[in-house]
Each structure stands twice: as C-alpha cells, then as structure tokens.
Amino acid sequence: KRLEISGGLGTSIEDAIVVDTKFDGVGVEYQVIRYLFDGQGKVISQSLMSEDGSNYDKLRIQVGEDSETIYEVYFNIDKFFHF
C-alpha cells in the first residue's frame, strides 16, 4: 500500500513530511516511522506545533531500548488536522 505522503524528509519544520490524507493521518505518521526506522523506532513523545499558519506534529523517536539517541521527525498535518 502506498503511503499518502509528500514533501521532505521530516528533519525540520521546513523539511516536514506532508501527510496527504484527510483520514487516519496519525496512522500514516506511525507507518512512516516504522518504515524510516525499520520497525525499531519507538515514539516517546508527540507534540503539536503551529508555525506560519500551518500545523505540525513533532514525533520524538528512540531507536533501541538502551539508546540515548533521540530523533525528531516533523509532519505537516494541515490536510487532516481540524479544530
């Protein structure tokens, strides 16, 4: 199944991965995380951010149980985020 995403690599807000679906956007985010980290990434926090009129999710990812290395992945969620 093709992931409904576009945009960048998710390394910053400016390079955010764009979630291109109106439904189950969070599910798409978690599928991307599984893909990017080969199933080894654990989401340790998720936060909502707004900048320049757009909305973003920032997911903090830990790879490996004992790892102190934390990755941050940014998603533009404008297409599925509604108040």
Backbone as JSON Lines, residues from 0, in Angstrom:
{"i":0,"aa":"K","n":[0.85,-1.19,0.0],"ca":[0.0,0.0,0.0],"c":[0.89,1.25,0.0]}
{"i":1,"aa":"R","n":[0.56,2.19,-0.85],"ca":[1.31,3.44,-0.96],"c":[0.95,4.37,0.2]}
{"i":2,"aa":"L","n":[1.98,4.91,0.85],"ca":[1.74,5.89,1.89],"c":[1.34,7.22,1.27]}
{"i":3,"aa":"E","n":[0.35,7.85,1.85],"ca":[-0.14,9.12,1.33],"c":[0.65,10.26,1.95]}
{"i":4,"aa":"I","n":[1.87,10.44,1.41],"ca":[2.77,11.48,1.9],"c":[3.46,12.17,0.73]}
{"i":5,"aa":"S","n":[3.98,13.35,1.01],"ca":[4.8,14.08,0.05],"c":[5.71,14.99,0.87]}
{"i":6,"aa":"G","n":[6.36,15.92,0.24],"ca":[7.18,16.88,0.96],"c":[8.59,16.4,1.17]}
{"i":7,"aa":"G","n":[9.13,16.72,2.34],"ca":[10.53,16.48,2.61],"c":[10.81,15.21,3.39]}
{"i":8,"aa":"L","n":[11.93,15.24,4.11],"ca":[12.4,14.07,4.85],"c":[12.02,14.1,6.33]}
{"i":9,"aa":"G","n":[11.42,15.21,6.78],"ca":[10.95,15.28,8.15],"c":[11.98,15.7,9.17]}
{"i":10,"aa":"T","n":[13.12,16.21,8.72],"ca":[14.19,16.57,9.64],"c":[13.98,17.91,10.34]}
{"i":11,"aa":"S","n":[13.04,18.71,9.84],"ca":[12.74,20.02,10.42],"c":[11.35,20.44,9.96]}
{"i":12,"aa":"I","n":[10.85,21.52,10.52],"ca":[9.56,22.04,10.04],"c":[9.66,22.42,8.57]}
{"i":13,"aa":"E","n":[10.77,23.02,8.19],"ca":[10.95,23.44,6.79],"c":[11.02,22.25,5.83]}
{"i":14,"aa":"D","n":[11.39,21.09,6.34],"ca":[11.54,19.88,5.53],"c":[10.54,18.8,5.97]}
{"i":15,"aa":"A","n":[9.39,19.25,6.48],"ca":[8.4,18.32,7.04],"c":[7.84,17.37,5.99]}
{"i":16,"aa":"I","n":[7.51,16.17,6.45],"ca":[6.77,15.21,5.64],"c":[5.31,15.66,5.66]}
{"i":17,"aa":"V","n":[4.72,15.8,4.49],"ca":[3.33,16.24,4.38],"c":[2.43,15.01,4.34]}
{"i":18,"aa":"V","n":[1.49,14.93,5.27],"ca":[0.51,13.84,5.29],"c":[-0.62,14.25,4.35]}
{"i":19,"aa":"D","n":[-0.78,13.49,3.25],"ca":[-1.72,13.85,2.19],"c":[-3.04,13.1,2.28]}
{"i":20,"aa":"T","n":[-3.58,12.95,3.47],"ca":[-4.86,12.28,3.62],"c":[-5.7,13.04,4.63]}
{"i":21,"aa":"K","n":[-7.0,12.95,4.47],"ca":[-7.91,13.58,5.43],"c":[-8.31,12.61,6.54]}
{"i":22,"aa":"F","n":[-7.98,11.33,6.36],"ca":[-8.4,10.29,7.29],"c":[-7.19,9.53,7.84]}
{"i":23,"aa":"D","n":[-7.21,9.23,9.1],"ca":[-6.18,8.43,9.78],"c":[-4.77,8.98,9.54]}
{"i":24,"aa":"G","n":[-4.63,10.28,9.66],"ca":[-3.32,10.89,9.48],"c":[-2.29,10.42,10.49]}
{"i":25,"aa":"V","n":[-2.73,10.21,11.73],"ca":[-1.8,9.72,12.75],"c":[-1.34,8.31,12.4]}
{"i":26,"aa":"G","n":[-2.23,7.5,11.87],"ca":[-1.85,6.16,11.42],"c":[-0.78,6.22,10.34]}
{"i":27,"aa":"V","n":[-0.92,7.17,9.42],"ca":[0.09,7.36,8.37],"c":[1.41,7.76,9.0]}
{"i":28,"aa":"E","n":[1.38,8.66,9.98],"ca":[2.62,9.07,10.66],"c":[3.35,7.86,11.24]}
{"i":29,"aa":"Y","n":[2.6,6.99,11.92],"ca":[3.21,5.82,12.55],"c":[3.73,4.82,11.51]}
{"i":30,"aa":"Q","n":[3.05,4.7,10.36],"ca":[3.56,3.86,9.28],"c":[4.89,4.4,8.77]}
{"i":31,"aa":"V","n":[4.98,5.71,8.61],"ca":[6.23,6.34,8.16],"c":[7.35,6.06,9.16]}
{"i":32,"aa":"I","n":[7.06,6.2,10.44],"ca":[8.07,5.94,11.48],"c":[8.54,4.49,11.41]}
{"i":33,"aa":"R","n":[7.6,3.55,11.25],"ca":[8.0,2.14,11.12],"c":[8.92,1.95,9.92]}
{"i":34,"aa":"Y","n":[8.58,2.6,8.8],"ca":[9.4,2.48,7.6],"c":[10.78,3.12,7.78]}
{"i":35,"aa":"L","n":[10.8,4.34,8.29],"ca":[12.07,5.07,8.43],"c":[13.05,4.38,9.37]}
{"i":36,"aa":"F","n":[12.52,3.77,10.43],"ca":[13.38,3.18,11.44],"c":[13.33,1.65,11.42]}
{"i":37,"aa":"D","n":[12.91,1.09,10.29],"ca":[12.91,-0.35,10.06],"c":[12.24,-1.11,11.21]}
{"i":38,"aa":"G","n":[11.14,-0.54,11.71],"ca":[10.39,-1.17,12.79],"c":[11.04,-1.07,14.16]}
{"i":39,"aa":"Q","n":[12.18,-0.39,14.25],"ca":[12.92,-0.33,15.52],"c":[12.69,0.96,16.29]}
{"i":40,"aa":"G","n":[11.94,1.89,15.73],"ca":[11.73,3.18,16.39],"c":[10.55,3.16,17.33]}
{"i":41,"aa":"K","n":[10.71,3.74,18.5],"ca":[9.64,3.83,19.48],"c":[9.31,5.31,19.68]}
{"i":42,"aa":"V","n":[8.05,5.67,19.47],"ca":[7.62,7.05,19.68],"c":[7.58,7.3,21.19]}
{"i":43,"aa":"I","n":[8.39,8.27,21.63],"ca":[8.42,8.57,23.07],"c":[7.65,9.84,23.41]}
{"i":44,"aa":"S","n":[7.39,10.67,22.4],"ca":[6.52,11.82,22.61],"c":[6.02,12.34,21.27]}
{"i":45,"aa":"Q","n":[4.9,13.02,21.34],"ca":[4.3,13.62,20.15],"c":[3.76,14.97,20.58]}
{"i":46,"aa":"S","n":[4.12,16.01,19.84],"ca":[3.64,17.34,20.21],"c":[3.13,18.09,18.98]}
{"i":47,"aa":"L","n":[2.12,18.88,19.22],"ca":[1.51,19.69,18.18],"c":[2.19,21.05,18.15]}
{"i":48,"aa":"M","n":[2.51,21.53,16.96],"ca":[3.16,22.82,16.79],"c":[2.45,23.58,15.68]}
{"i":49,"aa":"S","n":[2.48,24.89,15.76],"ca":[1.96,25.74,14.68],"c":[3.03,26.75,14.32]}
{"i":50,"aa":"E","n":[3.2,26.96,13.03],"ca":[4.16,27.95,12.56],"c":[3.73,28.44,11.18]}
{"i":51,"aa":"D","n":[3.73,29.76,11.01],"ca":[3.39,30.4,9.73],"c":[2.06,29.91,9.17]}
{"i":52,"aa":"G","n":[1.08,29.71,10.05],"ca":[-0.26,29.32,9.6],"c":[-0.44,27.85,9.3]}
{"i":53,"aa":"S","n":[0.58,27.03,9.51],"ca":[0.47,25.59,9.29],"c":[0.61,24.85,10.61]}
{"i":54,"aa":"N","n":[0.1,23.62,10.64],"ca":[0.14,22.78,11.83],"c":[1.06,21.59,11.6]}
{"i":55,"aa":"Y","n":[1.79,21.24,12.65],"ca":[2.79,20.17,12.56],"c":[2.7,19.26,13.77]}
{"i":56,"aa":"D","n":[3.01,18.0,13.55],"ca":[3.28,17.07,14.63],"c":[4.78,16.85,14.67]}
{"i":57,"aa":"K","n":[5.35,16.92,15.88],"ca":[6.75,16.56,16.07],"c":[6.78,15.29,16.89]}
{"i":58,"aa":"L","n":[7.3,14.23,16.29],"ca":[7.43,12.96,16.99],"c":[8.88,12.76,17.38]}
{"i":59,"aa":"R","n":[9.11,12.43,18.65],"ca":[10.44,12.11,19.14],"c":[10.55,10.59,19.17]}
{"i":60,"aa":"I","n":[11.61,10.07,18.55],"ca":[11.76,8.64,18.33],"c":[13.04,8.14,19.01]}
{"i":61,"aa":"Q","n":[12.9,7.05,19.75],"ca":[14.06,6.38,20.33],"c":[14.24,5.07,19.57]}
{"i":62,"aa":"V","n":[15.48,4.79,19.17],"ca":[15.78,3.56,18.46],"c":[16.59,2.67,19.39]}
{"i":63,"aa":"G","n":[16.04,1.5,19.73],"ca":[16.71,0.6,20.65],"c":[16.36,0.92,22.09]}
{"i":64,"aa":"E","n":[16.16,-0.1,22.88],"ca":[15.73,0.06,24.27],"c":[16.72,0.87,25.11]}
{"i":65,"aa":"D","n":[18.01,0.65,24.91],"ca":[19.02,1.3,25.74],"c":[19.62,2.55,25.09]}
{"i":66,"aa":"S","n":[19.12,2.9,23.93],"ca":[19.7,4.01,23.18],"c":[19.35,5.36,23.8]}
{"i":67,"aa":"E","n":[20.35,6.21,23.89],"ca":[20.1,7.58,24.33],"c":[19.9,8.51,23.13]}
{"i":68,"aa":"T","n":[20.02,7.94,21.93],"ca":[19.86,8.73,20.71],"c":[18.37,8.93,20.43]}
{"i":69,"aa":"I","n":[17.97,10.19,20.32],"ca":[16.59,10.54,20.05],"c":[16.54,11.28,18.7]}
{"i":70,"aa":"Y","n":[15.64,10.84,17.85],"ca":[15.42,11.5,16.56],"c":[14.12,12.27,16.64]}
{"i":71,"aa":"E","n":[14.05,13.37,15.9],"ca":[12.81,14.13,15.8],"c":[12.36,14.1,14.34]}
{"i":72,"aa":"V","n":[11.08,13.78,14.13],"ca":[10.52,13.72,12.8],"c":[9.3,14.65,12.77]}
{"i":73,"aa":"Y","n":[9.27,15.54,11.78],"ca":[8.22,16.55,11.67],"c":[7.26,16.21,10.53]}
{"i":74,"aa":"F","n":[5.98,16.35,10.81],"ca":[4.92,16.09,9.83],"c":[4.04,17.33,9.71]}
{"i":75,"aa":"N","n":[3.77,17.75,8.48],"ca":[2.77,18.79,8.23],"c":[1.42,18.08,8.22]}
{"i":76,"aa":"I","n":[0.52,18.49,9.12],"ca":[-0.75,17.79,9.3],"c":[-1.95,18.64,8.86]}
{"i":77,"aa":"D","n":[-1.72,19.66,8.06],"ca":[-2.8,20.56,7.65],"c":[-3.98,19.85,6.99]}
{"i":78,"aa":"K","n":[-3.72,18.78,6.23],"ca":[-4.81,18.13,5.48],"c":[-5.75,17.31,6.36]}
{"i":79,"aa":"F","n":[-5.3,16.91,7.55],"ca":[-6.21,16.15,8.4],"c":[-6.46,16.78,9.77]}
{"i":80,"aa":"F","n":[-5.76,17.84,10.1],"ca":[-5.93,18.48,11.4],"c":[-7.06,19.5,11.32]}
{"i":81,"aa":"H","n":[-8.04,19.34,12.18],"ca":[-9.17,20.27,12.24],"c":[-9.51,20.55,13.68]}
{"i":82,"aa":"F","n":[-9.85,21.79,13.96],"ca":[-10.27,22.14,15.32],"c":[-11.7,21.67,15.55]}
